[in-house]
Amino acid sequence: MKIAITGAKGLLGWHTSARIHARNCAAKFAGSAAPFELVEIDRTCFEDQQCLIKALDSVEGIIHFAGVNRGEDSEVEAANPAISAKLIDACKQAGINPTIVYANSTHAANDTPYGRSKRLAGEALESFTEKYVNLILPHIFGEQAKPYYNNVTATLIDKLHLGETPEINANGAVSLLHAGDAADIALDAVLSKKHGTISPVSHSISIAELYEKLKGFHALYHEQNIYPNVTDKFDLALFNCYRSAGFPDKYPTPLKVNKDSRGILFESSKGGCGGQTFMSTTVPGVTRGDHFHLEKVERFLVVRGQAVIRLRKVLTDELFEFTVSGDEPVAIDMIPLYTHSIENIGEEELYTLFWTHEMFDPNAPDTYADPVLK
């Protein structure tokens, strides 16, 4: 199935594209053909109608995230209907009648420039096709969200990493939905060919409570190298956002190593909610890993030998490398949606200790094969 994502470089677009990519990776690993052809449409393509028409050729489903939510009131009010008009015209010229999932907003019910803009854009799409899904989204949070850009969660996290205290509205509250959950709902709507309105269940929380949760993560993970308990799905998503925002500046995590005549002693991981610890040996020149996770919290810790640990943001060429040694142990935690690997670059066998926040479930491994080095 050929699926196009508009606004593919934005928060929702990237999370959705990554989940489509994950399904393709899983199929290829199992020896099957990739079930999806992913078309990522960014702002540059939207500004070139011929590019947009070509991109939509043979597309069966469109997940429409492209939009404008900041600027002068008159510009915002005109922008989203104009984007919908461009998309509709391109569909007509491409000769397609796809399912269109439109990322609408709870603000569409408000008589504001942004609310009217979102509402009119949706109405235009609904008039164009009977295969229309009105996905009404609350406040979205997720890994790679931009702070100070209409994202309260990312802003609070950035303040914590900067060591600054934000001003909190004591009466402020927000309804949150993780970008990955929104992506799964949008993709399911395309695949099931649903029509009509979808209003996902969100997590309502006061800004003060949200900040206290994030402060708790910071006090444990950043200041004491202790994992918080993330058995709750919302807490796991929030913790992944917190720790992802610290990458790569806060990596690797230094460990307190105690040395005496007997050798060395250090803590590899602590806290969390049980999880699983395992160890591998790797012969010189061999690479392990080459996969990514959507949610899993995972730690790499070399205890003997030399290695290079690589992480690449999926669907990009954004690559990071960390050279590590068992002589000076440090912890490197893998973050969601970064495919990662570890290569033995030494002359002796490599010993690596791993920890994950959950027991491995072969029926739901949350592991997607994807080479780090293309």
Summary of the structure (lengths in Angstrom):
residues: 374
radius of gyration: 22.5
end to end distance: 24.4
largest distance: 77.8
contacts: 1199
relative contact order: 0.11
helix: 34%
strand: 29%
